[in-house]
C-alpha cells in the first residue's frame, strides 16, 4: 500500500539537545525514548478506513509526527511503520449499512486519509501496510503461536490463551475487572461461551458464510485485530520497538494483546520500550467517536477553506496526552496564531533566534510539550530585537519541529 508524499524538511543548526522523553503507559512515568543503536523504531496503529479523517485521528497522528520530528532533529534515523485495518467487522458493518462494496469503501477512505495527512504535513511512514496485503504474514504468525502452544481452537476459531503469558496486563496496568469491561466495549468477546478466559483474544476467525476470507495454513478465514499489528510490526521493525503508539483507547485491549502476541512469537520482552498514547478529542462534552456520530472531519474543514497550518496549530495547542475539547474557538485561535507567526517571521529582525530554538527543543524533547513550544513562538513574535538572522531561523525551526510551513 502506498503512503503519501513527504514535505521537504529543512535542517537546523546544531546545539545542545536535551534527552527525548515521553510518557510510558506500562511504567506510568516519563521514560527516555531514544534508540540504542541510532535508529528509532516506531509503530503507530492506523485507521480502520471509514469516517476518516476526523480530528481525533488527526490529533493522534500529529502527536507521533512531533516525536518523529524531534527524533530526527536529535540526529537519529527513524524507521516508522503504520498499518491500515482494511478488513475488520466495523468496516464490513459500515459497508453493509451504506450498501457499498467494502473494498471500495476502504480504498476511498484510505485515500482521503492520505490526502489529509499530506495537507497537515505529517511525515509519512516508511511502511504503510494494509491488513489485506499482509494477510499471509499475519496467518504465519498465528501458525507460529499455535505451534508454540500459545493458542487453542474454539469451533474452528483460534484464540490466544492469556493465562499462558505471565506479563499479560503489564502494558495497561489495569485490574481484571476493568480489562474485562473494556474488552467488551472495544471489540472483544468476553462473554463467548467456551473460552478459557474471558480476556482471550481472537487470532483467526474461520470463514463465515457471506463474509470475506483468505486461504491460509489455518484454513480459510481472516485475522483478529491485535495479531494484525503484531505481525506487521515484527516483520518490519524486529522484536523490540522503541515506541508503540496510538490513541489512549488502544492501551487496552489492543496494545496489551498485540504486545503479548508479538513477544510470545519472538521470545523477546518487552515488545516496546515505551507505550505512548495520545489523549482523546471531545466535542460537546463527549469523546469524538464514530459510534456517537459527533465527528469533525479534516477534509470538510479543508473544503471550507481552513488553512491546514491553522488546523495543525489548533490541535497542537493541547498537550498530546491530555484529553481536550474541540470548539469553534479552538480553530479561531489556531488561525490567529498562524497569522501572527507569519507576521512575526516577515520582519527584518527579531529577538534571538538561537534562544527560541533552544526553548523549542527544551519543550518538545520533554514529553512533546507543544503548548509550551507554541507559547515560546508567540512570545518571540511579539518581542523586539536586532537579530537579523532570527526570522529565517524561526521560520525553519517551526517548520522542522512543529510542521508549520509559514505563508
C-alpha positions as CSV (number, residue, x, y, z in Angstrom):
1,X,0.0,0.0,0.0
2,X,1.4,3.4,-1.0
3,X,1.9,6.1,1.6
4,X,1.7,9.8,0.9
5,X,4.4,12.3,-0.2
6,X,6.8,13.9,2.3
7,X,7.1,17.6,2.7
8,X,10.6,19.0,2.5
9,X,12.1,19.5,6.0
10,X,15.0,21.9,6.3
11,X,17.9,21.4,8.7
12,X,18.6,23.3,11.9
13,X,21.9,24.4,13.3
14,X,23.4,22.0,15.9
15,X,23.2,22.8,19.5
16,X,22.7,21.3,22.9
17,X,19.9,18.9,22.7
18,X,18.0,17.5,25.8
19,X,17.2,13.9,26.2
20,X,14.0,12.8,24.4
21,X,11.4,11.7,26.9
22,X,7.7,10.7,26.7
23,X,5.1,9.2,29.0
24,X,5.2,5.4,29.0
25,X,1.9,3.8,30.0
26,X,3.5,0.5,31.1
27,X,5.6,2.2,33.7
28,X,3.3,5.1,34.5
29,X,6.1,7.5,34.3
30,X,8.2,9.6,31.9
31,X,10.7,7.5,30.1
32,X,13.7,8.1,27.8
33,X,12.6,7.2,24.3
34,X,16.0,7.3,22.5
35,X,17.2,4.4,20.4
36,X,20.1,2.2,21.5
37,X,21.6,1.8,18.0
38,X,21.0,5.2,16.3
39,X,17.7,4.2,14.6
40,X,14.4,4.9,16.4
41,X,11.7,2.3,15.7
42,X,8.1,3.4,16.0
43,X,4.9,1.6,15.2
44,X,1.7,3.7,15.3
45,X,-1.6,1.9,14.9
46,X,-3.5,3.2,11.9
47,X,-7.1,3.7,10.9
48,X,-10.0,1.4,10.1
49,X,-10.9,3.1,6.9
50,X,-14.3,4.6,7.4
51,X,-15.2,8.0,8.7
52,X,-11.6,9.2,8.0
53,X,-10.1,11.6,8.9
54,X,-11.8,13.0,12.0
55,X,-10.0,15.4,14.4
56,X,-9.3,12.5,16.9
57,X,-7.4,10.8,14.2
58,X,-5.5,14.0,13.3
59,X,-4.6,14.7,16.9
60,X,-3.1,11.3,17.3
61,X,-1.0,11.3,14.2
62,X,0.2,14.9,14.8
63,X,1.4,13.7,18.3
64,X,3.6,11.0,16.8
65,X,4.6,13.3,13.9
66,X,6.0,15.6,16.6
67,X,8.0,12.7,18.1
68,X,9.3,11.7,14.6
69,X,10.4,15.3,14.1
70,X,12.1,15.5,17.5
71,X,14.0,12.3,16.9
72,X,15.2,13.5,13.5
73,X,16.3,16.8,15.0
74,X,18.2,14.9,17.6
75,X,20.2,13.2,14.9
76,X,18.5,9.8,15.0
77,X,17.4,7.9,11.9
78,X,13.7,6.9,12.2
79,X,12.0,3.8,11.0
80,X,8.3,4.4,11.2
81,X,5.6,1.8,10.4
82,X,1.8,2.3,10.3
83,X,-0.9,-0.1,9.4
84,X,-4.4,0.2,7.9
85,X,-7.0,-2.2,9.2
86,X,-8.7,-2.6,5.8
87,X,-10.6,-5.7,6.9
88,X,-12.5,-5.8,10.2
89,X,-16.0,-6.2,11.5
90,X,-16.8,-2.4,11.8
91,X,-15.7,-1.8,8.2
92,X,-17.9,-4.6,7.0
93,X,-20.8,-3.4,9.1
94,X,-20.5,0.2,7.7
95,X,-20.3,-1.1,4.1
96,X,-23.4,-3.2,4.6
97,X,-25.2,-0.3,6.2
98,X,-24.4,2.0,3.3
99,X,-24.9,-0.6,0.6
100,X,-21.3,-0.3,-0.6
101,X,-18.6,-2.8,-1.5
102,X,-16.3,-3.0,1.5
103,X,-13.1,-2.8,-0.6
104,X,-14.3,0.3,-2.4
105,X,-15.1,1.9,0.9
106,X,-11.7,1.0,2.4
107,X,-9.8,2.4,-0.6
108,X,-11.8,5.6,-0.7
109,X,-11.4,6.4,2.9
110,X,-7.7,5.4,2.9
111,X,-7.1,7.8,0.0
112,X,-8.9,10.5,1.9
113,X,-6.7,9.8,4.9
114,X,-3.5,10.1,2.7
115,X,-4.7,13.5,1.4
116,X,-5.5,14.8,4.9
117,X,-2.1,13.7,6.3
118,X,-0.2,15.3,3.3
119,X,-2.2,18.5,3.8
120,X,-1.3,18.5,7.5
121,X,2.3,17.9,6.6
122,X,2.6,14.7,8.6
123,X,5.8,12.9,7.7
124,X,4.8,9.7,6.0
125,X,5.6,6.3,7.5
126,X,8.4,4.2,5.8
127,X,5.9,1.4,5.5
128,X,2.1,1.9,5.2
129,X,0.7,-1.6,5.3
130,X,-2.9,-2.8,4.9
131,X,-4.1,-5.9,6.7
132,X,-5.3,-7.4,3.4
133,X,-1.8,-7.2,1.8
134,X,-0.2,-8.5,5.0
135,X,-2.6,-11.5,5.2
136,X,0.0,-14.2,4.5
137,X,2.3,-12.9,7.2
138,X,-0.5,-12.5,9.7
139,X,-1.6,-16.1,9.2
140,X,2.1,-17.2,9.5
141,X,2.3,-15.5,12.9
142,X,-0.9,-17.3,14.1
143,X,0.7,-20.6,13.0
144,X,3.9,-19.7,14.9
145,X,1.8,-19.0,18.0
146,X,-0.2,-22.2,17.6
147,X,2.9,-24.3,17.1
148,X,4.4,-22.7,20.3
149,X,1.5,-23.8,22.4
150,X,0.0,-20.3,23.0
151,X,-3.4,-20.9,21.4
152,X,-6.5,-23.1,21.4
153,X,-9.3,-23.8,19.0
154,X,-12.9,-22.9,19.6
155,X,-15.4,-24.1,16.9
156,X,-12.7,-23.6,14.3
157,X,-11.6,-20.2,15.5
158,X,-8.1,-19.7,17.0
159,X,-7.7,-17.8,20.3
160,X,-4.6,-16.7,22.2
161,X,-4.6,-18.0,25.8
162,X,-3.6,-15.1,28.0
163,X,-3.2,-17.4,31.1
164,X,-0.1,-18.7,29.3
165,X,1.5,-15.3,29.3
166,X,2.6,-14.0,32.8
167,X,3.2,-10.5,31.6
168,X,-0.3,-10.0,30.3
169,X,-1.7,-6.8,31.8
170,X,1.7,-5.1,32.1
171,X,1.1,-2.6,29.3
172,X,-2.1,-1.0,30.6
173,X,-1.7,-1.9,34.3
174,X,-5.4,-2.5,34.7
175,X,-7.1,-5.0,37.0
176,X,-9.0,-7.9,35.6
177,X,-12.5,-6.5,36.2
178,X,-11.6,-3.3,34.3
179,X,-9.9,-5.2,31.5
180,X,-13.0,-7.4,31.1
181,X,-15.3,-4.4,31.0
182,X,-13.2,-2.6,28.4
183,X,-12.7,-5.7,26.4
184,X,-16.4,-6.0,25.7
185,X,-16.7,-2.3,24.9
186,X,-13.7,-2.3,22.5
187,X,-14.2,-5.1,20.1
188,X,-13.6,-8.1,22.3
189,X,-15.9,-11.0,23.1
190,X,-15.5,-11.8,26.9
191,X,-18.9,-13.5,27.0
192,X,-18.3,-16.0,24.3
193,X,-19.1,-19.5,25.7
194,X,-16.3,-21.9,25.6
195,X,-13.4,-19.5,26.0
196,X,-10.8,-20.5,28.6
197,X,-10.5,-16.9,29.9
198,X,-12.9,-14.1,29.0
199,X,-9.9,-12.0,28.0
200,X,-8.5,-14.4,25.4
201,X,-8.3,-12.6,22.1
202,X,-9.3,-13.9,18.7
203,X,-6.3,-14.6,16.4
204,X,-8.1,-16.3,13.4
205,X,-11.8,-16.3,12.5
206,X,-12.7,-19.3,10.5
207,X,-14.7,-18.5,7.3
208,X,-18.3,-17.4,7.8
209,X,-20.9,-17.6,5.0
210,X,-21.1,-14.4,3.1
211,X,-18.1,-12.9,4.7
212,X,-14.7,-12.3,3.0
213,X,-12.0,-14.9,3.8
214,X,-8.5,-15.8,2.7
215,X,-6.8,-19.2,2.3
216,X,-4.1,-20.0,4.9
217,X,-2.4,-22.9,6.7
218,X,-5.2,-22.4,9.3
219,X,-7.9,-22.9,6.7
220,X,-10.0,-20.1,5.1
221,X,-10.7,-17.2,7.3
222,X,-9.4,-13.8,8.4
223,X,-7.4,-12.5,11.3
224,X,-8.3,-10.8,14.6
225,X,-7.4,-7.2,15.1
226,X,-4.5,-7.4,17.5
227,X,-2.4,-10.0,15.7
228,X,-2.5,-7.9,12.6
229,X,-0.4,-5.2,14.2
230,X,1.9,-7.7,15.9
231,X,2.8,-9.3,12.6
232,X,3.2,-6.1,10.6
233,X,5.4,-4.6,13.3
234,X,7.6,-7.7,13.9
235,X,8.3,-8.2,10.2
236,X,9.4,-4.7,9.6
237,X,10.8,-3.4,12.9
238,X,12.0,-6.6,14.7
239,X,11.2,-8.0,18.1
240,X,11.7,-4.7,20.0
241,X,10.3,-1.3,19.2
242,X,11.3,2.0,20.8
243,X,7.7,3.2,20.8
244,X,4.3,1.7,20.2
245,X,1.9,4.5,19.7
246,X,-1.8,5.3,19.2
247,X,-4.8,6.8,21.0
248,X,-5.3,6.2,24.7
249,X,-8.2,3.9,24.0
250,X,-5.7,1.5,22.4
251,X,-3.8,0.8,25.6
252,X,-6.3,-1.9,26.3
253,X,-7.1,-4.2,24.7
254,X,-5.2,-3.5,21.5
255,X,-1.7,-2.7,22.7
256,X,-1.9,-5.2,25.5
257,X,-2.8,-8.1,23.2
258,X,-0.6,-7.1,20.3
259,X,2.4,-6.8,22.6
260,X,1.9,-10.2,24.3
261,X,1.3,-11.9,21.0
262,X,4.4,-10.4,19.4
263,X,6.6,-11.3,22.5
264,X,5.2,-14.9,22.6
265,X,6.2,-15.4,19.0
266,X,9.6,-13.8,19.2
267,X,10.6,-14.8,22.7
268,X,11.7,-11.2,23.4
269,X,10.2,-9.0,26.1
270,X,9.1,-6.3,26.2
271,X,7.7,-5.7,22.7
272,X,8.2,-2.0,23.1
273,X,10.4,0.0,25.4
274,X,7.6,2.6,25.7
275,X,3.9,2.6,25.1
276,X,2.9,6.2,24.3
277,X,-0.7,7.3,23.9
278,X,-2.4,10.4,22.7
279,X,-5.5,11.8,24.5
280,X,-9.0,11.9,23.2
281,X,-10.6,14.8,21.4
282,X,-14.1,15.7,22.6
283,X,-17.0,17.6,21.1
284,X,-19.9,18.9,23.2
285,X,-18.7,17.2,26.3
286,X,-18.2,13.7,24.8
287,X,-15.4,11.8,23.2
288,X,-15.3,12.3,19.4
289,X,-16.1,8.9,18.0
290,X,-17.7,7.0,15.1
291,X,-20.2,5.3,17.4
292,X,-21.5,8.7,18.7
293,X,-21.5,10.3,15.2
294,X,-20.1,13.5,16.6
295,X,-17.2,13.8,14.2
296,X,-15.4,16.8,12.8
297,X,-13.6,15.9,9.6
298,X,-10.3,17.4,8.4
299,X,-11.4,17.1,4.8
300,X,-14.6,19.1,5.5
301,X,-12.6,21.9,7.2
302,X,-10.2,22.0,4.3
303,X,-13.1,22.2,1.9
304,X,-14.4,25.1,3.9
305,X,-11.1,26.9,3.3
306,X,-9.4,26.3,6.7
307,X,-5.6,26.5,6.3
308,X,-4.1,23.2,7.3
309,X,-1.4,25.0,9.2
310,X,-4.1,26.7,11.4
311,X,-5.7,23.3,12.0
312,X,-2.4,21.8,12.9
313,X,-1.7,24.7,15.4
314,X,-5.2,24.3,16.9
315,X,-4.6,20.7,17.6
316,X,-1.0,21.2,18.9
317,X,-2.3,23.8,21.4
318,X,-3.3,20.9,23.6
319,X,-0.8,18.6,25.2
320,X,-0.7,15.3,23.3
321,X,-1.7,13.0,26.2
322,X,-4.4,15.2,27.7
323,X,-8.0,14.8,26.7
324,X,-9.2,18.0,25.2
325,X,-12.4,19.7,23.9
326,X,-12.8,20.9,20.3
327,X,-14.8,24.1,20.0
328,X,-15.1,26.8,17.3
329,X,-12.8,29.0,19.5
330,X,-10.1,26.3,19.2
331,X,-9.9,26.8,15.5
332,X,-10.2,30.6,15.7
333,X,-7.1,30.6,18.0
334,X,-5.2,28.4,15.5
335,X,-6.0,30.8,12.7
336,X,-5.0,33.8,14.8
337,X,-1.7,32.1,15.8
338,X,-0.8,31.2,12.2
339,X,-1.4,34.8,11.1
340,X,0.7,36.2,14.0
341,X,3.5,33.8,13.3
342,X,3.5,34.7,9.6
343,X,3.7,38.4,10.5
344,X,6.5,37.7,13.0
345,X,8.8,36.0,10.6
346,X,8.2,38.6,7.9
347,X,10.1,41.2,10.0
348,X,13.7,42.1,9.1
349,X,14.9,41.3,12.6
350,X,13.7,40.0,16.0
351,X,14.7,38.6,19.3
352,X,17.4,35.9,19.4
353,X,16.6,33.0,17.1
354,X,19.1,30.8,18.9
355,X,17.3,31.3,22.2
356,X,14.0,30.4,20.7
357,X,15.4,27.3,19.1
358,X,16.8,26.2,22.4
359,X,13.4,26.9,24.1
360,X,11.6,24.8,21.4
361,X,14.0,21.9,21.9
362,X,13.7,22.1,25.7
363,X,9.9,21.9,25.5
364,X,9.4,19.4,22.7
365,X,12.1,16.9,23.8
366,X,10.5,16.8,27.3
367,X,7.3,14.8,26.6
368,X,6.4,16.6,23.4
369,X,5.2,19.8,25.3
370,X,3.7,21.6,22.3
371,X,1.7,24.1,24.4
372,X,4.9,25.5,25.9
373,X,6.6,25.4,22.5
374,X,3.7,27.4,20.9
375,X,3.8,29.9,23.7
376,X,7.5,30.4,23.1
377,X,6.9,31.3,19.5
378,X,4.1,33.6,20.5
379,X,6.4,35.5,22.8
380,X,9.1,35.7,20.1
381,X,6.6,37.2,17.6
382,X,5.6,39.9,20.0
383,X,9.1,40.7,21.2
384,X,11.7,43.0,19.7
385,X,15.3,42.6,18.9
386,X,18.1,43.2,16.5
387,X,18.9,39.6,15.4
388,X,18.7,39.9,11.6
389,X,19.1,36.1,11.2
390,X,16.3,35.3,13.6
391,X,13.2,35.5,11.3
392,X,14.8,32.9,8.9
393,X,15.9,30.6,11.8
394,X,12.5,30.8,13.5
395,X,10.7,30.1,10.2
396,X,12.9,26.9,9.8
397,X,12.5,25.9,13.4
398,X,8.7,25.9,13.4
399,X,8.8,24.0,10.1
400,X,11.2,21.3,11.3
401,X,9.9,20.8,14.8
402,X,6.2,21.8,14.6
403,X,5.5,21.1,11.0
404,X,4.3,24.6,10.2
405,X,5.2,26.0,6.8
406,X,4.6,29.7,7.4
407,X,3.0,31.5,4.5
